[in-house]
Amino acid sequence: MQKFEALENFFPSLSSFVEKNDDWIFGHFSYDLKNKIETGLFSQNTDKVQFPECVLFVPRIVLKLSSGSLSIGVIDDNADEIFTQITAENSLHELPSPVAMKPGISKEAYVDAVRKLQHHIGQGDCYEINFCQELFANASINPVAVYEQLNAVSPNPFSAFYKVEDHFLLCASPERYLKKEGQKIISQPIKGTSARDTNNEIDSQNRQQLLHSAKDRSENVMIVDLVRNDLSKVCEEGSVGVDELFSVYTFPSVHQMISTVSGTLKADTTFADILQATFPMGSMTGAPKRKVMQLIEQYESSKRGIYSGAVGYISPEKDVDFNVVIRSLVYNNNAQYLSFHVGSAITSYSDPEKEYEECLLKGEAIMKVFSEK
């Protein structure tokens, strides 16, 4: 299997790996790749998951399901035999055992950190910052069974079950980092969240409140502007625009405010160029990007790792689709360490108590995985 991992000469090596391969490439980039993009950044917080910083690989088997048909691409296997194995496979339907996830910091420490970040905002250091916290447990789980339950509780368009040796990502992400088709590129940042409700009238009210929320619109437009700026580094002049602003999408657990930014790539722009210009995604940092990444390192208590990174693929035609790793469980099977992060956007308008509640709301689907019986 052809494989690429993080090297010192990262971006030239990445370009070479992608350009010389005419097959499918799958893999991930962790949030901490930022340190190879911006000089002077580092990641020294506690990291008990220890997911690799970056892995890309050419798979031996590719299964592609679309419009009710399945295509099987293989390097050295029999496609008929693989299809027989798939149809004979039984879904687990195994409910995970209860797991008590513990917060990495107390509510009081979280609220105190938000107030300090608002002081930075007041001083003009930044406008908006995505501040996250970790919940964790020492536990032994069946990753496939947990993912099956997560997908049942919270099906989302950018979900992924992803394994690198003893490290597992069980991802139920609603957010796209970027998609490239030919010379067209789009990014769809999420900023703005409200709860679902079983009462249709209340649920509709929650959706409308999000749609018209001045705070959420302010957060969203700041990140839209940041994404526009990032894409303009690799797109033709005048081609970057906002196709969709402040749209509210409904998911099983939450309503989300999503915008779509697109542009036309300059000729000869490589995937490495795009990554270097746009990563990490603005929805998971804030603005201005370099300063808030320094503050994230200062105020968060655990290393993000693959959380707020990206998982996706590069097609043989060099088209690309990568998600934003949020609403995700990360598991180190060797250490039997289970973790997930939740966060929210902090601005001068933020109420620290409500930001804490928003974090709990975003983690609700994951917590249900271990309590649904």
C-alpha positions in Angstrom: 0.0 0.0 0.0 1.4 3.4 -1.0 1.3 5.7 2.1 2.3 9.3 3.0 2.9 10.5 6.5 4.0 13.9 7.9 7.6 14.7 6.9 9.9 17.7 7.6 9.7 18.7 3.9 5.9 18.4 4.2 4.3 20.4 1.4 6.7 19.6 -1.5 6.5 15.9 -0.4 2.7 16.1 -0.2 2.5 17.6 -3.7 4.8 14.8 -5.1 2.7 12.0 -3.5 -0.6 13.4 -4.8 0.5 14.2 -8.3 2.3 10.9 -9.0 -0.7 8.8 -7.9 -3.5 8.2 -10.4 -5.6 6.2 -8.0 -7.9 7.1 -5.1 -6.2 8.6 -2.1 -7.8 8.6 1.4 -6.6 10.0 4.7 -6.6 12.8 7.3 -4.8 15.9 8.5 -4.8 16.7 12.2 -5.4 20.2 13.5 -1.7 20.3 14.5 -0.6 20.5 10.9 -1.0 24.3 11.6 2.5 24.2 13.0 3.9 23.3 9.5 1.9 26.2 7.9 2.5 29.0 10.4 6.0 29.6 11.8 6.2 29.9 15.6 3.2 27.8 16.4 3.4 24.6 18.5 1.2 22.0 20.2 2.3 21.1 23.7 -0.9 20.4 25.5 -1.7 16.9 26.9 -2.3 14.3 24.2 -3.5 10.9 25.4 -5.1 9.8 22.1 -1.9 10.4 20.0 -3.5 10.1 16.6 -0.9 10.5 13.8 -0.6 14.1 12.5 -1.2 13.1 8.9 -1.7 9.9 7.0 -2.6 9.6 3.3 -2.8 6.2 1.5 -3.8 4.5 -1.7 -6.3 1.8 -0.6 -6.3 -1.8 -1.9 -10.1 -1.8 -2.2 -12.5 1.1 -3.0 -16.2 0.6 -2.7 -18.3 3.4 -4.2 -22.1 3.5 -3.6 -24.2 5.9 -5.6 -27.8 5.9 -6.8 -28.4 2.4 -5.6 -25.4 0.9 -7.4 -22.2 -0.4 -5.9 -18.9 -0.3 -7.8 -15.9 -2.2 -6.5 -12.4 -1.2 -7.4 -9.5 -3.5 -6.5 -5.7 -3.6 -6.9 -5.1 -7.3 -6.4 -8.3 -9.0 -5.4 -11.4 -10.5 -7.0 -14.3 -8.0 -7.0 -16.9 -10.8 -7.1 -15.4 -12.4 -4.0 -15.5 -9.1 -2.2 -19.2 -8.6 -3.1 -20.0 -12.0 -1.8 -18.3 -11.2 1.5 -20.2 -7.9 1.8 -23.6 -9.5 1.2 -22.8 -12.2 3.7 -21.9 -9.8 6.4 -24.3 -9.2 9.3 -24.7 -5.8 10.9 -23.7 -5.9 14.6 -26.7 -4.2 16.2 -24.7 -4.4 19.4 -25.5 -1.7 21.9 -22.4 -0.2 23.5 -21.9 -0.6 27.3 -22.4 2.5 29.4 -19.4 4.8 29.6 -19.2 7.8 31.9 -17.3 10.6 30.0 -15.6 13.1 32.3 -14.9 16.7 31.5 -11.2 17.7 31.2 -12.0 21.0 32.9 -14.7 22.1 35.3 -17.5 24.4 34.3 -16.0 27.1 36.5 -12.7 26.8 34.7 -14.4 26.9 31.3 -16.4 30.0 32.2 -13.2 31.7 33.6 -11.3 30.9 30.3 -14.2 32.4 28.2 -14.1 35.6 30.2 -10.3 35.8 29.7 -10.7 35.2 26.0 -13.3 38.0 25.9 -10.7 40.3 27.5 -8.4 39.5 24.6 -11.2 40.4 22.2 -11.8 43.6 24.1 -8.1 44.5 23.7 -8.3 43.9 20.0 -6.2 40.7 19.9 -9.0 38.9 17.9 -12.6 39.1 16.9 -13.8 35.6 17.4 -12.2 32.4 18.8 -13.3 28.8 18.7 -12.8 27.5 22.2 -13.0 23.7 22.9 -12.9 21.3 25.8 -12.3 17.6 26.0 -14.5 14.9 27.6 -12.8 11.5 28.1 -12.9 8.1 29.7 -10.6 5.1 30.2 -12.7 2.4 28.6 -12.7 -0.6 26.3 -15.2 -0.4 23.5 -16.1 -2.1 20.2 -15.5 0.8 17.8 -17.7 -0.7 15.0 -20.6 -1.2 17.4 -20.2 2.3 18.8 -20.1 3.9 15.4 -23.1 1.9 14.3 -25.0 3.4 17.3 -23.6 6.9 16.7 -24.8 6.7 13.1 -28.2 5.6 14.2 -28.5 8.4 16.8 -26.9 11.1 14.7 -26.7 10.4 11.0 -24.8 13.2 9.2 -23.6 13.9 5.7 -19.9 13.9 6.4 -19.7 11.0 8.8 -16.8 8.6 8.7 -15.5 5.4 10.3 -11.7 5.7 10.1 -8.9 3.6 11.5 -5.1 4.0 11.6 -3.5 1.0 13.3 -4.8 1.2 17.0 -6.4 4.6 16.5 -10.1 5.0 15.6 -12.2 8.0 14.6 -15.9 7.6 14.9 -17.2 10.7 13.2 -20.7 12.1 12.8 -19.8 15.5 11.2 -22.3 17.8 9.6 -19.6 20.1 8.2 -17.7 20.2 4.9 -14.2 21.7 5.0 -13.7 21.9 1.2 -14.8 20.3 -2.0 -12.9 20.6 -5.4 -14.4 19.6 -8.7 -12.2 20.5 -11.7 -11.2 24.2 -11.1 -14.3 24.9 -8.9 -13.8 24.9 -5.1 -16.3 25.4 -2.3 -16.1 25.6 1.5 -19.2 25.4 3.8 -18.4 26.7 7.3 -20.9 26.2 10.1 -21.4 28.8 12.8 -24.6 29.0 14.8 -26.4 26.2 16.6 -29.8 25.7 18.2 -31.5 22.7 19.8 -34.1 20.4 18.2 -37.4 19.7 20.0 -39.9 16.9 19.8 -42.7 19.6 19.8 -42.9 20.7 16.2 -44.0 24.3 17.1 -41.1 24.8 19.5 -38.7 23.2 17.0 -39.8 25.6 14.3 -39.4 28.5 16.8 -35.9 27.4 17.6 -35.0 27.2 13.9 -36.4 30.7 13.3 -34.6 32.1 16.3 -31.3 30.8 15.0 -32.1 32.2 11.5 -32.6 35.7 12.9 -30.1 35.6 15.7 -27.8 38.7 15.5 -25.1 36.9 17.5 -25.0 33.8 15.3 -25.1 35.9 12.1 -22.2 37.9 13.4 -20.2 34.8 14.2 -21.1 33.3 10.8 -20.2 36.3 8.7 -16.8 36.7 10.4 -15.9 33.1 9.4 -17.3 33.6 5.9 -15.0 36.6 5.5 -12.1 34.6 6.7 -12.9 31.7 4.3 -13.2 34.2 1.4 -9.8 35.6 2.3 -8.3 32.1 2.4 -9.7 31.0 -0.9 -8.6 34.2 -2.6 -5.0 33.1 -2.1 -5.5 30.2 -4.5 -8.4 31.4 -6.7 -8.6 33.6 -9.7 -9.1 37.3 -8.9 -12.7 38.3 -8.6 -14.0 34.6 -8.6 -14.5 34.2 -4.9 -18.1 34.7 -3.8 -20.7 33.7 -1.3 -23.3 31.4 -2.8 -25.3 30.9 0.4 -25.3 33.0 3.5 -27.0 32.3 6.8 -28.8 29.2 5.6 -30.3 27.0 8.4 -30.0 23.2 8.0 -31.8 20.8 10.2 -30.0 17.7 11.6 -31.4 15.0 14.0 -29.9 16.7 17.1 -29.5 20.4 16.2 -30.3 23.2 13.7 -27.1 24.7 12.1 -26.4 27.9 10.3 -24.3 27.1 7.2 -22.8 29.4 4.5 -21.2 28.4 1.2 -18.2 30.1 -0.3 -16.9 29.2 -3.7 -14.2 30.3 -6.2 -12.3 29.2 -9.4 -8.8 27.9 -8.7 -5.9 29.5 -10.5 -4.2 27.3 -13.1 -1.7 24.8 -11.8 -2.9 25.1 -8.2 -2.0 21.9 -6.4 -3.8 20.3 -3.5 -0.8 21.2 -1.2 -1.3 24.9 -2.2 -5.0 24.7 -1.3 -4.2 23.0 2.1 -1.5 25.5 2.9 -3.9 28.5 2.1 -7.0 27.3 3.9 -6.0 24.9 6.8 -7.1 24.8 9.6 -10.6 25.7 8.6 -11.8 29.1 9.9 -14.9 27.7 11.7 -12.6 25.8 14.1 -10.1 28.7 14.7 -11.7 32.1 14.6 -10.2 35.4 13.3 -7.5 36.5 12.8 -6.4 32.9 12.4 -2.8 33.0 13.5 -3.5 34.9 16.8 -6.5 32.8 17.8 -4.4 29.6 17.2 -1.9 31.0 19.7 -4.7 31.7 22.2 -6.2 28.2 21.6 -2.9 26.7 22.6 -2.7 28.9 25.7 -6.2 28.4 27.0 -7.3 24.9 26.0 -6.1 22.1 28.3 -5.7 19.2 25.8 -4.3 18.8 22.3 -6.9 18.7 19.6 -5.2 16.2 17.4 -7.5 14.9 14.7 -10.4 16.8 16.2 -11.0 20.0 14.1 -8.8 18.4 11.4 -10.1 16.8 8.3 -10.8 13.4 6.8 -11.6 12.8 3.2 -10.3 11.7 -0.3 -8.7 12.8 -3.5 -10.0 11.1 -6.6 -8.0 9.9 -9.6 -9.1 13.1 -11.4 -7.6 15.1 -8.5 -11.0 16.2 -7.3 -11.2 16.5 -3.5 -13.8 16.3 -0.7 -12.8 16.6 3.0 -14.9 17.1 6.1 -14.4 19.0 9.4 -13.8 16.5 12.2 -16.4 17.5 14.8 -19.1 15.6 16.7 -16.6 12.7 16.8 -15.3 10.1 19.2 -11.6 9.3 19.1 -10.3 6.1 20.5 -6.9 4.7 21.3 -7.4 1.0 21.5 -3.9 0.2 22.9 -4.3 2.8 25.7 -8.1 2.1 26.0 -8.6 5.9 26.0 -11.8 7.4 24.6 -12.2 11.1 24.0 -14.3 13.7 22.3 -14.1 17.5 22.0 -16.9 20.1 21.9 -16.5 23.8 21.4 -18.2 27.0 20.5 -17.4 30.4 19.0 -16.5 33.1 21.6 -17.2 36.7 20.7 -17.7 39.9 22.8 -21.4 39.1 22.8 -21.0 35.6 24.2 -22.6 34.6 27.5 -20.1 32.2 29.1 -22.8 30.1 30.7 -24.7 29.8 27.5 -21.5 28.9 25.6 -21.0 26.1 28.1 -24.6 24.9 27.5 -24.0 25.0 23.7 -21.0 22.6 24.2 -23.2 20.2 26.1 -25.8 20.4 23.3 -23.2 19.5 20.7 -22.1 16.6 22.7 -25.6 15.3 23.4 -25.7 12.8 20.5 -22.4 11.3 21.5 -23.5 10.9 25.1 -26.7 9.2 24.0 -24.7 6.5 22.2 -23.7 5.2 25.6 -27.1 5.6 27.2 -29.7 4.5 24.6 -31.1 1.0 25.4 
